[in-house]
Amino acid sequence: MSGRRLVALDFDGTLAALKRDPSAVRLSAARRALLARLGRAPGTRALVLGGMYAASRS
């Protein structure tokens, strides 16, 4: 085992509430702090994925 981990999280509807206007979506201070802590954890990479904006453009 290498001691490394990847934490992948979905933004739209998971970390932040869905909004009709994608530009109105905001990450809460608590979730922002959690992501910062994850990013500082040894051997951990945090990845945030989002596709709502792309999906709304098609």
Backbone as numpy.savetxt, mean C-alpha at the origin, in Angstrom:
# Nx Ny Nz CAx CAy CAz Cx Cy Cz
16.89 -20.91 4.67 16.06 -19.72 4.67 16.94 -18.47 4.67
16.57 -17.49 3.91 17.43 -16.32 3.72 17.18 -15.21 4.73
16.08 -15.25 5.48 15.80 -14.18 6.44 15.25 -12.92 5.80
14.81 -13.02 4.56 14.21 -11.86 3.89 12.73 -12.11 3.68
11.96 -11.04 3.70 10.52 -11.18 3.44 10.03 -10.01 2.61
8.99 -10.29 1.86 8.31 -9.28 1.06 6.88 -9.19 1.57
6.45 -7.99 1.91 5.07 -7.75 2.32 4.43 -6.95 1.20
3.48 -7.56 0.50 2.79 -6.91 -0.62 1.36 -6.60 -0.20
0.98 -5.34 -0.34 -0.34 -4.87 0.09 -1.04 -4.15 -1.05
-2.33 -4.35 -1.13 -3.14 -3.65 -2.11 -3.56 -2.30 -1.55
-3.44 -1.25 -2.32 -3.79 0.09 -1.86 -5.30 0.33 -1.92
-5.86 0.16 -3.10 -7.26 0.53 -3.35 -8.24 -0.44 -2.69
-8.92 0.02 -1.67 -9.91 -0.79 -1.00 -9.37 -1.61 0.15
-8.06 -1.62 0.33 -7.45 -2.36 1.44 -6.74 -1.40 2.39
-5.72 -0.72 1.90 -5.04 0.28 2.74 -5.81 1.59 2.80
-6.54 1.89 1.76 -7.33 3.13 1.70 -8.70 2.81 1.12
-9.68 3.54 1.58 -11.06 3.33 1.11 -11.18 3.68 -0.37
-12.04 2.95 -1.05 -12.31 3.26 -2.45 -13.06 4.58 -2.56
-12.72 5.35 -3.56 -13.40 6.61 -3.85 -13.70 6.65 -5.33
-14.78 7.31 -5.67 -15.12 7.46 -7.09 -14.04 8.25 -7.82
-13.48 9.25 -7.16 -12.40 10.07 -7.72 -11.08 9.58 -7.15
-10.24 8.90 -7.94 -8.97 8.37 -7.43 -8.06 9.42 -6.80
-8.15 10.66 -7.25 -7.29 11.70 -6.69 -7.72 12.11 -5.28
-8.90 11.66 -4.85 -9.40 11.99 -3.51 -8.97 10.96 -2.46
-8.34 9.88 -2.88 -7.94 8.82 -1.94 -6.71 9.28 -1.16
-6.76 9.05 0.15 -5.65 9.41 1.03 -5.35 8.25 1.96
-4.08 8.07 2.26 -3.64 7.05 3.21 -3.67 7.66 4.60
-4.27 6.96 5.55 -4.36 7.49 6.91 -2.97 7.57 7.54
-2.84 8.44 8.53 -1.56 8.61 9.23 -1.14 7.30 9.90
-2.10 6.56 10.45 -1.77 5.29 11.11 -1.23 4.27 10.11
-1.85 4.18 8.97 -1.37 3.22 7.96 -0.05 3.68 7.35
0.11 4.97 7.21 1.39 5.49 6.71 2.52 5.13 7.68
2.25 5.27 8.99 3.24 4.92 10.01 3.56 3.43 9.99
2.53 2.60 9.80 2.74 1.16 9.72 3.63 0.80 8.54
3.38 1.40 7.39 4.22 1.14 6.21 5.65 1.58 6.44
5.82 2.70 7.13 7.17 3.18 7.44 7.89 2.19 8.35
7.19 1.65 9.34 7.78 0.65 10.23 8.15 -0.61 9.46
7.27 -1.05 8.57 7.58 -2.22 7.75 8.83 -1.98 6.91
8.94 -0.78 6.36 10.09 -0.44 5.51 11.40 -0.40 6.27
11.34 -0.19 7.57 12.56 -0.16 8.39 12.90 -1.51 9.02
12.00 -2.47 8.92 12.24 -3.78 9.52 13.37 -4.49 8.78
14.32 -5.05 9.51 15.45 -5.73 8.86 14.98 -6.88 7.96
15.53 -6.91 6.77 15.22 -7.98 5.83 13.84 -7.93 5.22
13.15 -6.81 5.37 11.78 -6.70 4.89 11.66 -5.65 3.81
10.95 -6.00 2.78 10.59 -5.04 1.72 9.08 -4.92 1.72
8.60 -3.70 1.68 7.15 -3.46 1.62 6.81 -2.96 0.22
5.81 -3.57 -0.38 5.39 -3.22 -1.73 3.90 -2.89 -1.68
3.55 -1.74 -2.21 2.14 -1.33 -2.26 1.71 -1.33 -3.72
0.67 -2.09 -4.00 0.14 -2.21 -5.36 -1.18 -1.48 -5.47
-1.43 -0.92 -6.61 -2.72 -0.27 -6.85 -3.04 -0.28 -8.32
-4.31 -0.47 -8.62 -4.69 -0.52 -10.01 -6.01 0.19 -10.29
-6.59 0.80 -9.28 -7.89 1.43 -9.46 -7.83 2.53 -10.52
-6.80 3.36 -10.48 -6.70 4.45 -11.44 -6.60 3.89 -12.87
-5.76 2.89 -13.04 -5.61 2.29 -14.37 -6.91 1.66 -14.83
-7.60 1.00 -13.90 -8.86 0.34 -14.26 -9.93 1.38 -14.61
-9.90 2.53 -13.95 -10.93 3.54 -14.22 -10.68 4.26 -15.55
-9.48 4.15 -16.09 -9.16 4.83 -17.35 -9.50 3.99 -18.56
-9.74 2.67 -18.39 -10.00 1.83 -19.56 -11.46 1.84 -19.97
